[in-house]
Amino acid sequence: MDETEWRILNLVAKRGSIGTSREDFFREIRGVDFEELERGILALEKDGYVNVEWLDNSKFIITITDAGSTEVKAEYERRLKVYQERIAAQKSKAGLGRT
């Protein structure tokens, strides 16, 4: 999952059944343009991770599906494992944790 899709899915998961609007994305995800946001949302919708309700040409509300919730949990755990491995490698290189 690319970074934009992860950020979108993570935000939608945090909002839960309330849903996430276009304005929420632009407020929470810095530096994203509408085309990039739309590509990410459509990819997540195609994969069955989110439901999109279009209110207007560029306005929408997005809610997460059960598959999306499962994917958020799995992706979070993958990222946490990578982070923990990187910290452990840095500690061993620096000689930290030795007595």
Secondary structure, 3 states (H helix, E strand, C coil): CCHHHHHHHHHHHHHHHHCEEHHHHHHHCCCCCHHHHHHHHHHHHHCCCEEEEECCCCCEEEEECHHHHHHHHHHHHHHHHHHHHHHHHHHHHHCCCCC
